[in-house]
């Protein structure tokens, strides 16, 4: 498996789609990188030689994208800042609820986790 900037990229995919394994690089950025590195984006990763890998690595560094650890750290710091200033977004992060205005009465199971059943008290009839 070729390693680019500390990330193993998949062998069987086209190089443009393999580059999306790097955190912070989506398909449009991957195509820009391939164009700058003069690599055919439809070429399979297993067919790429060392020269092309180094040119891809240099293209990513030349474009100065924030990727992998730096990007994760920036995102974590932004969330931590929101929590510290007690903004609405920070409070939602702190409570583990959806941040971007989604409904929570019926959905939001990904954020809230599995349902917690609350027992109802029996009402005495006279």
BAMILUM-66846 format. One record per residue: residue in three letters; x, y, z of N, C-alpha, C, CB in turn. Coordinates in steps of 0.02 Angstrom, whole numbers, plus 50000, padded with zeros to 5 digits. Glycine has a CB too. Layout:
! residues N
AlaXYZXYZXYZXYZ
...
This chain:
! residues 126
Unk500424994150000500005000050000500445006250000499535000050061
Unk500335010749953500715016949954500505021450013500635020749888
Unk501005024750042500865029450096500995036550070501305027950159
Unk500495040750079500575047850061500415051850123500105049850001
Unk500905055650147500835059850207500595055950267500365065650193
Unk500855049950276500705045950335500055042050331500685050250394
Unk499745041850273499105038250266499175032850213498525043150248
Unk498965026750229498935021450180498335022550135498895014450213
Unk498455022850070497895023950024497715017349990498065029349971
Unk497065016149976496835009849948497155008349879496075009849941
Unk497285001949868497634999849806497164998949747497984993349819
Unk496564996649758496134994649702495755000449670495634989649726
Unk495715006249704495315011849678495715016049630495055016149735
Unk495355020449594495695025449553496035030249600495185029049506
Unk496585033349576496995037449620496605043449648497605039949583
Unk496145046249608495755051949632495325049949692495315054849576
Unk495045043949690494625041649745495045038949803494145036249721
Unk495635036449788496085034149841496335039849884496675030349811
Unk496445045649853496695051449891496185053949942496875057049843
Unk495545052149933495045054449981495115050850048494345053349953
Unk495545045750052495685042450116496075047150162496075035950104
Unk496375052350134496735057250174496225062050202497285060950132
Unk496205062850269495725067150302495845074350280495765066550379
Unk495325077450252495385084450229495425084950154495985087650260
Unk495455079350119495465079350046494855075650021496125076150018
Unk494425079349987493835076349956493975075149882493215080949964
Unk493465073549845493555071649775493775077649733492915068749746
Unk493505083649746493705089349705494425091349718493235095349718
Unk494645091249781495335092649796495795087249768495435093249872
Unk495575081049770495985075549744496095076449669495655068749758
Unk495585078649633495655079749561496135085549548494965081249529
Unk496095090849589496565096449581497285094149592496395102149630
Unk497385089949643498055087349658498305083249599498045083049722
Unk497885078949571498085074849514498265079149454497525069949496
Unk497875084349443498015088849387498675092449396497445093949379
Unk498805094849457499435098349471500035093649467499405101649540
Unk499935087349487500475082449487500555079049419500345077149540
Unk500135080749370500155077649303500075070049307500805079349267
Unk499585067849347499425060749354498705059749330499505058349429
Unk498595054549291497925053049267497485050949326497945047349213
Unk496945054649341496535053049400496155046449394496045058649412
Unk496095043749333495735037449325496195031349330495375037349258
Unk496835032649337497325027149343497265023749411498045029849333
Unk497325017249412497265013449476497885014749519497185005849462
Unk497785014849584498335016249630498885011049625498065016549701
Unk498705004749614499214999449612499675000149552498884992549610
Unk499475004049500499885004949440500335011149444499435005349380
Unk500305014749499500685020949505501385019449531500315026049552
Unk501885022749502502575021649523502785026949575503045021749463
Unk503395026249600503645030549653503685037849632504325028249675
Unk503865039149569503925046049545503245049649549504195046249473
Unk502725046049529502055049049530501815050049602501555044549492
Unk501985045449647501805046249717502155052349747501995039949757
Unk502795053249731503145059049757502875065549727503895058449743
Unk502675065449663502385071449633501705073149664502325070549557
Unk501315068049682500675069149716500805072149785500265062449723
Unk501295069349821501465071849888501685079249883502035067549919
Unk502105080849834502335087649825501765092349806502875087949771
Unk501285089849766500715094049746500285095749806500295090349692
Unk500175090849850499775092149911500125097349954499655085549950
Unk500775096549962501155101350003501165108249971501865098950014
Unk501205108549904501225114949868500565118749875501385113749795
Unk500005115049874499345118249880499195120449952498805113449857
Unk499615118349999499555120450069498875119050099499715127850076
Unk498615113050087497985110950118498115109150191497675105050080
Unk497645110850234497675108650304497355101750305497305113750354
Unk497755096650322497515089850319497705085950381497775086250258
Unk497405080150390497545075350443497565078450512498205071950429
Unk498115077650549498145079650619498025087050630498815077850647
Unk498295091250587498205098450595497465100350588498625102250544
Unk497125097350539496415098750528495995096250586496185095650462
Unk496145090250610495775087450667495875091950728496005080250683
Unk496485094350739496635098650796496265105350790497385099950801
Unk496245108250729495895114550718495145113750733495995116950647
Unk494855108250711494135107150722494005106150796493895101050682
Unk494425102250830494335101150902494405107550941494835095950928
Unk494875111850921494975118250955494375122850944495615121650931
Unk494085122750884493505126950870492905124750912493325126550795
Unk492815118150919492265115550960492385117251034492195107850952
Unk493005116451057493175118051126493055125451141493905116151141
Unk493215129751093493105136951100492365138451107493395140751040
Unk491955135351066491225136351069490955134151137490865132451013
Unk491215128551164490995126151229491195130951283491285119151243
Unk491815133651280492065138151331491685144751334492795139551320
Unk491475147351277491125153751277490375152851288491255157451212
Unk490155146751298489455145051311488985147651256489245147851377
Unk489195147051194488745148851139488235143251132489135149951073
Unk487725144551092487195139551081487495133251052486655142351034
Unk487945134151003488275128350972488675124451024488735130650914
Unk489025128051067489425124751119488995120851168489835129851156
Unk488425123751187487975120251233487705113951201487395124851254
Unk487545114151136487295108251101487835102851098487055110151029
Unk488455104951085489015100151086489085097051155489665103551064
Unk489045101151206489135098751275488605093651294489125104551324
Unk487985094851272487425090351290487375084351244486785094151288
Unk487765084251190487745078651144487125078651100487785072251181
Unk486885084651083486295085351041486495088050973485775089951075
Unk486055087550922486225090250856486355097750860485655088850807
Unk486845100050822487075106950826486735111450775487825107150817
Unk486545108650719486335112850662485585113450652486635110250601
Unk485205113350705484495114850700484045109150680484405120150653
Unk484285102950683483855097350665483345096150720484285091050653
Unk482795092850701482285091150751482545085750796481625089050716
Unk482315085650859482555080650906481995076650938482965084050960
Unk481375078450923480825074750955480805067550931480165078250941
Unk480885066550865480835059750839481495057050813480315059450785
Unk481915061350787482535058950755483135060350800482635062250687
Unk483725061250772484345062850807484605057050848484235068850852
Unk484465050950828484705045150866485465044350861484365038750840
Unk485765046650807486485046050801486825050250855486715048350731
Unk486585056250866486875060750915486675058950986486675067950900
Unk486035057150996485775055951063485915048951090485035057251064
Unk486055044251046486175037351066485525033451069486515037151134
Unk485555027251092484945023251095484435026051144485115016051114
Unk483795024551131483255027051173483325024751245482585024951146
Unk483175029251292483175027551362482445027851385483635032351405
Unk482155022151398481445021851416481365024451487481175014751409
Unk480875028951495480715031651560480065028551583480675039551558
Unk480075025651644479475022351670478945027651688479645018051732
Unk478315026051670477765030651688477465028451753477225030751633
Unk477255033451792476925031851856476205029751842476955037851904
Unk475955025051881475265022951873474815028251905475135015851904
Unk474275029751872473795034551899473255030551936473475039051842
Unk473145032251999472635028652038471945031252019472745029552114
Unk471475026652008470785028551993470365027652056470495024251934
Unk469895032152066469475031752126468815028652111469355038552155
